[in-house]
Amino acid sequence: MIDKNSIYRRRRSIRSYDTDRQIDKEDLALILDAGTYAPSGGNSQTTHRLVITDRQNLDKLEELVQQEFAGMEIEENTYKSLKNSILRSKQGNYVYDYRAPVLVITANRKGYGNAIADSAMMIQNMMLRATELGIGSCYINQLHWLDENPVIRDYLLSLGLKENETVTGGVVFGYAKVWPETELKREGNPVTFI
């Protein structure tokens, strides 16, 4: 029987946060611990997390991301979400991290074939733990899209990214202004039994 109250059914992508409320250190430690125990290819355990809670660094990164997206051009086959990031940045009102109080950037070794999968597993574990704690989260792709951008890369290197690492993803955490109560409809993600 399907448990309609399970944690994975309650998880939502939260895009509006209480900007005056920081996550308790104990709760953040629990979220990060859940990521530590995520599976990884060959049990490599090489996903590196940069945890940014300082508003000054978050603001600087927001400014740089908007600046760099605003300088990009849209091509015919530009991915829909990337296109939206570029267009909103050109308008000058783009905040990719929704002003959440915590940003966790994941990175892994360049050339490691399971880098993005390992990162995604870690992020999902952390998002589910955050949901259990009543903390909102949202997956963030923008820094992965800008991984080769020299301005963004230099700033991330100054924050602790290693030269031999590539940005594989990110996730924001914070207390939601409003937690959606309605169940999400799912019509995709087909299953084929053999």
C-alpha positions, 0 to 999 in steps of 0.5 A: 500500500502506498503511504500518502504521508511519506516524506518523499510525497511531502517534499516540495521545491520551495521558492519563497523563504523567510529571509529573517530566519536562519536554520539552527546549526543542529538542524543544518548538521542533520541535513548535511549528515544525511548527505554524507550517507548518500550512495556514491559510485563505487562508494567513492565518497568524493562529493565536496560540499561548500556550505554558504550561510553568510549573507555577504557571500550569498549576495556577492554570488547572486550579483555575479550570477546575474551579471554573468547570465546577463552577458550570455546570448540565447541560441535556438536550442538553449535549455528552457531553464537556462534561457529563463535565467538569461532573460531574467538576468538581462532584466536585472531582477534575477535571484537564482537562490530565492534568497534562502539563508543556506546554499550548499554547492556540490562539486566533484573531481573533474572527469569522474564519470559519476560526479553528477549522479553522486551529487544528485543522490546527496542533494536528494538525501539532504532535501528529504531530511530537510523536509522531515525537519520542516525546512524547505529546499530547492535544487539549484542548477545555475552554478553547474551551468556557470562552472566554466565561467571564469568570474564565477569559478574564481569566486568559488575557488576563493570560497574553497572549491578545488582546482580539480573539481567541477560544480555538479549541483546545488541546493538551497535550504530555509524556512518556507514562507508558505508550505504548499499543502496540496499533493503534486500531480504526477503524470510523467515518469512512466514505469514499464514492467518486464 
